[in-house]
Structures are given as structure tokens and as C-alpha cells.
């Protein structure tokens, strides 16, 4: 019940943020775009031909990641929930510049701010959210568990 409630709350907040941010679309099927991936430690630029769907999925992915911690799989599922195609969701997750370990830290911190978890319980929750065992353990460790 606790897992479902936390997941539902996270999804509602994320949906609200994306709805408030609005989405712009281009009449062209593809656009040459330079995206600065500021969430990566090294400043790198991604220059690719992106479809409108990919561009919007990438924008949504970055918006979600600014607000909340998502696993790679969790981000794809959230984008698909928003009716992005599987291909566009995977493209966005692959190109959003996320550090999935840091996302696990962010997600763990969020859980710990609203509920009490044992180390194993927190790791289990993070794995349930789609983080790998290693990412979940890293998230727990960076939030005070040894």
C-alpha cells in the first residue's frame, strides 16, 4: 500500500508539472536541435536529428528528472504513461543525460523525507521503482546507510 501510494503521489505531481510547463510542437517532422545536457557532470552537446515526438519526450524527461528521482525503466514507463511511444521514451531516457546513481540518491532522499525505511526496505523500494540493485544500494548509502 505504501509503495503504491508513493508511486501514485509521484506520478500525480509529475503530471501536474508537465501540464503546467506545456509542450511546444513543431510543424516539421524533424528538427536539428542542440540540447545542452546540464545534468551531466561534463558539459556535452547532443546534436542529432530528432522527431517532434523525440524532442518533446526529451523535454518531458528532463522536466521529470528536475523534479524527482527516476530510474531508467521508471522514466520510460512514465513517458509511456504520458502516451509517448516506446521508441520516443527510450530515446529520451538514453539522451537525457541522467546519472542513474544520482537519481537513486534523489529518489531515496524523497522516500526518506516522507517515510521511515530500514536500509533493506529502502533498497527494496528503489528496486521496485526500477533501479538496479547496485543503484539502489548506492542511493541508500548516499543517504546515510552503510
Secondary structure, 3 states (H helix, E strand, C coil): CHHHHHHHHHHHHHHHHHHHHCCCCCCCCEEEEEEECCCCCCCCEEEEEEEHHHHHHHHHHHHHHHHCCCCHHHHHHHHHHCCCCHHHHHHHHHHCCCCHHHHHHHHHHHHHHHCCCCHHHHHHHHHHCCCCHHHHHHHHHCCCCC
